[in-house]
Amino acid sequence: MNAQVMSSRFQTVIETVESLPPDDQLLLIEIIRQRLIQYRRAELITEVAEARQSYSQGDVQRGTVDDLLKELAE
C-alpha cells in the first residue's frame, strides 16, 4: 500500500474519530492504549520464550561486560 493511500485512510480514521462525542473519543483512546499494551506484552512473551529456547539449546553464551568487550575486540 503506498504512502498516499495510507495517509488518506489515516485521515479518514481521524475524521471519523473526531466526529465522535468527546467521551467516546476518550473511551476509544483507552481501548487502543490497552490493546497496544496487550500487543507489546505478547511480543515480549514471544521474545522471552525465544531467548529461553536459545539458551536451553546452548546458542547463548554467558559472561560479563568485560568478556563481551574482549570478544568484540578480537
N, CA, C and O atoms as a GROMACS GRO file, in nm:
protein
  296
    1MET      N    1   0.085  -0.117   0.000
    1MET     CA    2   0.000   0.000   0.000
    1MET      C    3   0.090   0.124   0.000
    1MET      O    4   0.182   0.134   0.081
    2ASN      N    5   0.064   0.215  -0.089
    2ASN     CA    6   0.152   0.331  -0.097
    2ASN      C    7   0.120   0.433   0.011
    2ASN      O    8   0.016   0.427   0.077
    3ALA      N    9   0.214   0.529   0.028
    3ALA     CA   10   0.203   0.627   0.136
    3ALA      C   11   0.079   0.715   0.121
    3ALA      O   12   0.018   0.754   0.221
    4GLN      N   13   0.043   0.747  -0.002
    4GLN     CA   14  -0.073   0.834  -0.023
    4GLN      C   15  -0.202   0.765   0.021
    4GLN      O   16  -0.288   0.828   0.083
    5VAL      N   17  -0.215   0.637  -0.011
    5VAL     CA   18  -0.334   0.562   0.030
    5VAL      C   19  -0.338   0.550   0.182
    5VAL      O   20  -0.443   0.566   0.244
    6MET      N   21  -0.221   0.521   0.243
    6MET     CA   22  -0.214   0.510   0.389
    6MET      C   23  -0.252   0.643   0.454
    6MET      O   24  -0.328   0.646   0.550
    7SER      N   25  -0.200   0.752   0.400
    7SER     CA   26  -0.229   0.884   0.454
    7SER      C   27  -0.378   0.915   0.443
    7SER      O   28  -0.438   0.970   0.535
    8SER      N   29  -0.436   0.880   0.330
    8SER     CA   30  -0.578   0.903   0.308
    8SER      C   31  -0.663   0.822   0.406
    8SER      O   32  -0.759   0.873   0.463
    9ARG      N   33  -0.626   0.695   0.425
    9ARG     CA   34  -0.701   0.610   0.519
    9ARG      C   35  -0.686   0.662   0.661
    9ARG      O   36  -0.782   0.665   0.738
   10PHE      N   37  -0.564   0.704   0.695
   10PHE     CA   38  -0.539   0.757   0.828
   10PHE      C   39  -0.621   0.883   0.852
   10PHE      O   40  -0.680   0.900   0.959
   11GLN      N   41  -0.626   0.970   0.754
   11GLN     CA   42  -0.705   1.093   0.765
   11GLN      C   43  -0.853   1.061   0.782
   11GLN      O   44  -0.922   1.127   0.859
   12THR      N   45  -0.901   0.961   0.709
   12THR     CA   46  -1.041   0.919   0.722
   12THR      C   47  -1.069   0.870   0.864
   12THR      O   48  -1.173   0.903   0.922
   13VAL      N   49  -0.978   0.793   0.919
   13VAL     CA   50  -0.994   0.743   1.056
   13VAL      C   51  -0.998   0.860   1.154
   13VAL      O   52  -1.083   0.865   1.242
   14ILE      N   53  -0.906   0.953   1.138
   14ILE     CA   54  -0.903   1.069   1.227
   14ILE      C   55  -1.033   1.148   1.220
   14ILE      O   56  -1.089   1.187   1.323
   15GLU      N   57  -1.081   1.170   1.100
   15GLU     CA   58  -1.206   1.244   1.084
   15GLU      C   59  -1.323   1.169   1.149
   15GLU      O   60  -1.411   1.230   1.209
   16THR      N   61  -1.323   1.037   1.135
   16THR     CA   62  -1.429   0.956   1.197
   16THR      C   63  -1.423   0.967   1.348
   16THR      O   64  -1.526   0.983   1.414
   17VAL      N   65  -1.302   0.959   1.404
   17VAL     CA   66  -1.286   0.970   1.550
   17VAL      C   67  -1.328   1.109   1.596
   17VAL      O   68  -1.395   1.123   1.699
   18GLU      N   69  -1.288   1.211   1.522
   18GLU     CA   70  -1.325   1.348   1.560
   18GLU      C   71  -1.476   1.371   1.556
   18GLU      O   72  -1.526   1.462   1.622
   19SER      N   73  -1.547   1.290   1.480
   19SER     CA   74  -1.692   1.306   1.474
   19SER      C   75  -1.762   1.244   1.595
   19SER      O   76  -1.881   1.266   1.617
   20LEU      N   77  -1.689   1.167   1.672
   20LEU     CA   78  -1.746   1.105   1.792
   20LEU      C   79  -1.756   1.208   1.904
   20LEU      O   80  -1.681   1.306   1.906
   21PRO      N   81  -1.848   1.186   1.997
   21PRO     CA   82  -1.854   1.274   2.115
   21PRO      C   83  -1.724   1.259   2.196
   21PRO      O   84  -1.659   1.155   2.190
   22PRO      N   85  -1.686   1.362   2.269
   22PRO     CA   86  -1.560   1.358   2.345
   22PRO      C   87  -1.545   1.236   2.437
   22PRO      O   88  -1.437   1.179   2.446
   23ASP      N   89  -1.651   1.197   2.505
   23ASP     CA   90  -1.643   1.081   2.593
   23ASP      C   91  -1.611   0.954   2.515
   23ASP      O   92  -1.534   0.869   2.561
   24ASP      N   93  -1.669   0.941   2.397
   24ASP     CA   94  -1.641   0.824   2.314
   24ASP      C   95  -1.497   0.828   2.262
   24ASP      O   96  -1.433   0.724   2.249
   25GLN      N   97  -1.448   0.947   2.232
   25GLN     CA   98  -1.308   0.959   2.189
   25GLN      C   99  -1.215   0.914   2.301
   25GLN      O  100  -1.118   0.841   2.276
   26LEU      N  101  -1.243   0.956   2.423
   26LEU     CA  102  -1.161   0.914   2.537
   26LEU      C  103  -1.167   0.763   2.557
   26LEU      O  104  -1.066   0.700   2.586
   27LEU      N  105  -1.286   0.706   2.543
   27LEU     CA  106  -1.302   0.563   2.556
   27LEU      C  107  -1.221   0.490   2.448
   27LEU      O  108  -1.155   0.390   2.476
   28LEU      N  109  -1.227   0.540   2.326
   28LEU     CA  110  -1.152   0.481   2.215
   28LEU      C  111  -1.002   0.487   2.242
   28LEU      O  112  -0.931   0.390   2.218
   29ILE      N  113  -0.956   0.600   2.291
   29ILE     CA  114  -0.813   0.613   2.325
   29ILE      C  115  -0.773   0.510   2.428
   29ILE      O  116  -0.668   0.447   2.415
   30GLU      N  117  -0.855   0.491   2.529
   30GLU     CA  118  -0.824   0.393   2.634
   30GLU      C  119  -0.825   0.251   2.579
   30GLU      O  120  -0.738   0.171   2.614
   31ILE      N  121  -0.920   0.220   2.494
   31ILE     CA  122  -0.926   0.086   2.433
   31ILE      C  123  -0.801   0.062   2.349
   31ILE      O  124  -0.740  -0.045   2.359
   32ILE      N  125  -0.762   0.158   2.268
   32ILE     CA  126  -0.642   0.142   2.185
   32ILE      C  127  -0.518   0.131   2.272
   32ILE      O  128  -0.431   0.048   2.244
   33ARG      N  129  -0.508   0.211   2.377
   33ARG     CA  130  -0.394   0.205   2.468
   33ARG      C  131  -0.382   0.067   2.531
   33ARG      O  132  -0.272   0.011   2.539
   34GLN      N  133  -0.495   0.012   2.576
   34GLN     CA  134  -0.493  -0.121   2.638
   34GLN      C  135  -0.455  -0.229   2.537
   34GLN      O  136  -0.381  -0.322   2.570
   35ARG      N  137  -0.503  -0.217   2.415
   35ARG     CA  138  -0.468  -0.315   2.312
   35ARG      C  139  -0.320  -0.308   2.277
   35ARG      O  140  -0.258  -0.411   2.254
   36LEU      N  141  -0.264  -0.188   2.274
   36LEU     CA  142  -0.121  -0.174   2.248
   36LEU      C  143  -0.040  -0.237   2.361
   36LEU      O  144   0.062  -0.302   2.336
   37ILE      N  145  -0.083  -0.218   2.484
   37ILE     CA  146  -0.016  -0.281   2.598
   37ILE      C  147  -0.021  -0.432   2.584
   37ILE      O  148   0.080  -0.500   2.603
   38GLN      N  149  -0.138  -0.487   2.549
   38GLN     CA  150  -0.151  -0.632   2.531
   38GLN      C  151  -0.063  -0.681   2.416
   38GLN      O  152  -0.002  -0.787   2.427
   39TYR      N  153  -0.057  -0.605   2.308
   39TYR     CA  154   0.025  -0.642   2.193
   39TYR      C  155   0.173  -0.645   2.232
   39TYR      O  156   0.245  -0.739   2.199
   40ARG      N  157   0.217  -0.540   2.302
   40ARG     CA  158   0.358  -0.536   2.345
   40ARG      C  159   0.388  -0.648   2.443
   40ARG      O  160   0.496  -0.707   2.438
   41ARG      N  161   0.295  -0.678   2.532
   41ARG     CA  162   0.314  -0.787   2.628
   41ARG      C  163   0.328  -0.920   2.555
   41ARG      O  164   0.415  -1.001   2.589
   42ALA      N  165   0.244  -0.943   2.455
   42ALA     CA  166   0.252  -1.068   2.377
   42ALA      C  167   0.385  -1.076   2.302
   42ALA      O  168   0.445  -1.184   2.294
   43GLU      N  169   0.431  -0.964   2.247
   43GLU     CA  170   0.561  -0.963   2.179
   43GLU      C  171   0.673  -0.997   2.276
   43GLU      O  172   0.763  -1.075   2.243
   44LEU      N  173   0.668  -0.940   2.395
   44LEU     CA  174   0.770  -0.965   2.495
   44LEU      C  175   0.770  -1.111   2.538
   44LEU      O  176   0.877  -1.171   2.554
   45ILE      N  177   0.652  -1.168   2.556
   45ILE     CA  178   0.642  -1.309   2.594
   45ILE      C  179   0.706  -1.397   2.486
   45ILE      O  180   0.777  -1.492   2.518
   46THR      N  181   0.680  -1.365   2.360
   46THR     CA  182   0.739  -1.439   2.249
   46THR      C  183   0.890  -1.426   2.249
   46THR      O  184   0.961  -1.526   2.233
   47GLU      N  185   0.941  -1.304   2.268
   47GLU     CA  186   1.085  -1.282   2.270
   47GLU      C  187   1.152  -1.356   2.386
   47GLU      O  188   1.259  -1.414   2.368
   48VAL      N  189   1.090  -1.354   2.502
   48VAL     CA  190   1.145  -1.425   2.618
   48VAL      C  191   1.146  -1.575   2.592
   48VAL      O  192   1.244  -1.643   2.625
   49ALA      N  193   1.040  -1.628   2.534
   49ALA     CA  194   1.035  -1.771   2.503
   49ALA      C  195   1.144  -1.809   2.404
   49ALA      O  196   1.208  -1.913   2.418
   50GLU      N  197   1.166  -1.724   2.303
   50GLU     CA  198   1.271  -1.750   2.205
   50GLU      C  199   1.409  -1.744   2.271
   50GLU      O  200   1.495  -1.827   2.241
   51ALA      N  201   1.430  -1.649   2.359
   51ALA     CA  202   1.558  -1.637   2.428
   51ALA      C  203   1.582  -1.758   2.518
   51ALA      O  204   1.693  -1.811   2.523
   52ARG      N  205   1.479  -1.802   2.588
   52ARG     CA  206   1.493  -1.920   2.674
   52ARG      C  207   1.525  -2.044   2.592
   52ARG      O  208   1.606  -2.128   2.632
   53GLN      N  209   1.460  -2.056   2.476
   53GLN     CA  210   1.487  -2.171   2.390
   53GLN      C  211   1.630  -2.166   2.339
   53GLN      O  212   1.700  -2.268   2.339
   54SER      N  213   1.675  -2.050   2.297
   54SER     CA  214   1.813  -2.035   2.250
   54SER      C  215   1.910  -2.069   2.361
   54SER      O  216   2.012  -2.135   2.337
   55TYR      N  217   1.881  -2.024   2.482
   55TYR     CA  218   1.967  -2.053   2.596
   55TYR      C  219   1.971  -2.202   2.626
   55TYR      O  220   2.078  -2.258   2.652
   56SER      N  221   1.854  -2.266   2.624
   56SER     CA  222   1.849  -2.410   2.655
   56SER      C  223   1.917  -2.494   2.548
   56SER      O  224   1.963  -2.605   2.575
   57GLN      N  225   1.924  -2.442   2.424
   57GLN     CA  226   1.991  -2.513   2.316
   57GLN      C  227   2.141  -2.482   2.311
   57GLN      O  228   2.214  -2.535   2.228
   58GLY      N  229   2.185  -2.395   2.401
   58GLY     CA  230   2.327  -2.361   2.405
   58GLY      C  231   2.368  -2.258   2.302
   58GLY      O  232   2.487  -2.241   2.274
   59ASP      N  233   2.272  -2.189   2.245
   59ASP     CA  234   2.302  -2.088   2.144
   59ASP      C  235   2.340  -1.953   2.204
   59ASP      O  236   2.370  -1.858   2.132
   60VAL      N  237   2.337  -1.944   2.337
   60VAL     CA  238   2.364  -1.818   2.406
   60VAL      C  239   2.482  -1.840   2.500
   60VAL      O  240   2.490  -1.942   2.568
   61GLN      N  241   2.571  -1.743   2.501
   61GLN     CA  242   2.684  -1.751   2.593
   61GLN      C  243   2.663  -1.654   2.708
   61GLN      O  244   2.603  -1.548   2.692
   62ARG      N  245   2.715  -1.693   2.824
   62ARG     CA  246   2.707  -1.605   2.940
   62ARG      C  247   2.843  -1.544   2.964
   62ARG      O  248   2.946  -1.603   2.930
   63GLY      N  249   2.844  -1.426   3.022
   63GLY     CA  250   2.970  -1.362   3.055
   63GLY      C  251   2.946  -1.222   3.107
   63GLY      O  252   2.833  -1.175   3.119
   64THR      N  253   3.056  -1.157   3.137
   64THR     CA  254   3.049  -1.021   3.188
   64THR      C  255   3.059  -0.923   3.071
   64THR      O  256   3.082  -0.962   2.957
   65VAL      N  257   3.042  -0.798   3.102
   65VAL     CA  258   3.060  -0.694   3.001
   65VAL      C  259   3.204  -0.696   2.951
   65VAL      O  260   3.229  -0.680   2.831
   66ASP      N  261   3.299  -0.716   3.043
   66ASP     CA  262   3.440  -0.725   3.002
   66ASP      C  263   3.462  -0.840   2.905
   66ASP      O  264   3.536  -0.826   2.808
   67ASP      N  265   3.397  -0.954   2.931
   67ASP     CA  266   3.408  -1.068   2.839
   67ASP      C  267   3.357  -1.031   2.701
   67ASP      O  268   3.418  -1.066   2.600
   68LEU      N  269   3.246  -0.961   2.696
   68LEU     CA  270   3.189  -0.920   2.569
   68LEU      C  271   3.282  -0.824   2.495
   68LEU      O  272   3.305  -0.839   2.375
   69LEU      N  273   3.336  -0.727   2.567
   69LEU     CA  274   3.427  -0.631   2.505
   69LEU      C  275   3.552  -0.699   2.452
   69LEU      O  276   3.601  -0.665   2.344
   70LYS      N  277   3.603  -0.796   2.527
   70LYS     CA  278   3.722  -0.871   2.479
   70LYS      C  279   3.688  -0.947   2.352
   70LYS      O  280   3.767  -0.950   2.258
   71GLU      N  281   3.570  -1.009   2.349
   71GLU     CA  282   3.530  -1.086   2.230
   71GLU      C  283   3.512  -0.995   2.110
   71GLU      O  284   3.548  -1.031   1.998
   72LEU      N  285   3.456  -0.878   2.132
   72LEU     CA  286   3.436  -0.783   2.023
   72LEU      C  287   3.568  -0.728   1.970
   72LEU      O  288   3.580  -0.695   1.852
   73ALA      N  289   3.668  -0.720   2.057
   73ALA     CA  290   3.798  -0.667   2.016
   73ALA      C  291   3.878  -0.768   1.935
   73ALA      O  292   3.972  -0.729   1.865
   74GLU      N  293   3.844  -0.894   1.942
   74GLU     CA  294   3.920  -0.998   1.870
   74GLU      C  295   3.895  -0.995   1.723
   74GLU      O  296   3.951  -1.076   1.649
   0.00000   0.00000   0.00000
